[in-house]
Amino acid sequence: MPHLTLQYTANLSETDVPQTLRRINQTVFESGMFEEGDIKTRAVAVPVFLVGTEDRPRAFVHLTVAMAQRGPAVERAMADALSRVLVHAVGEHSGFKTQVCVEVVHVDTTCYVKVEVER
């Protein structure tokens, strides 16, 4: 843990998603809260979406960070740092208004199991 899921609208085709995931992982690792090998990210393009009600080009990027509770101050700092990464990743070349969101959700660690298997 943590598990990070990046959802982004398919019209952000110029965004370098693998590089964005690398930046996210690096930011999370540099927080000092997690071991390097425990940080897991994945990206999901959202092909069908609607932002608002007006018929004009818009986009969104939503990063969900699932982790054990760390306290409001730490979680806010993590969300702020990750939102800066995302703004940098998509803000320069999207060509239209893009909403960037980071959501920290808490995993109940009493119901979470992690097993490492090597083959």
Long-range contacts (C-beta under 8 A, 24 or more apart in sequence): 1-34, 1-38, 1-40, 1-66, 1-67, 1-68, 1-107, 1-112, 1-114, 2-28, 2-34, 2-38, 2-39, 2-40, 2-65, 2-66, 2-67, 3-40, 3-41, 3-65, 3-66, 3-67, 3-107, 4-28, 4-39, 4-40, 4-41, 4-42, 4-63, 4-64, 4-65, 4-66, 5-41, 5-42, 5-43, 5-44, 5-63, 5-64, 5-66, 6-41, 6-42, 6-43, 6-44, 6-61, 6-62, 6-63, 7-43, 7-44, 7-46, 7-60, 7-61, 7-62, 7-63, 7-64, 8-43, 8-44, 8-45, 8-46, 8-59, 8-60, 8-61, 8-62, 8-90, 9-45, 9-46, 9-49, 9-51, 9-58, 9-59, 9-60, 9-61, 10-45, 10-46, 10-47, 10-49, 11-57, 11-59, 11-96, 12-59, 12-61, 12-90, 12-94, 12-98, 14-93, 14-94, 15-89, 15-90, 15-93, 15-94, 16-89, 17-43, 17-45, 19-89, 20-85, 20-86, 20-89, 20-90, 23-85, 23-88, 23-89, 24-63, 24-82, 24-85, 24-86, 27-81, 27-82, 27-85, 28-65, 28-78, 28-82, 31-77, 31-78, 31-81, 33-70, 33-74, 33-78, 34-67, 51-99, 56-96, 57-95, 57-96, 57-97, 58-96, 58-97, 58-98, 58-99, 59-90, 59-94, 59-96, 59-97, 59-98, 59-99, 60-98, 60-99, 60-100, 60-101, 61-86, 61-89, 61-90, 61-98, 61-99, 61-100, 61-101, 62-101, 62-102, 62-103, 63-101, 63-102, 63-103, 64-103, 64-105, 65-102, 65-103, 65-104, 65-105, 66-105, 66-106, 66-107, 67-104, 67-105, 67-106, 67-107, 68-106, 68-107, 68-109, 69-106, 75-104, 78-104, 79-103, 79-104
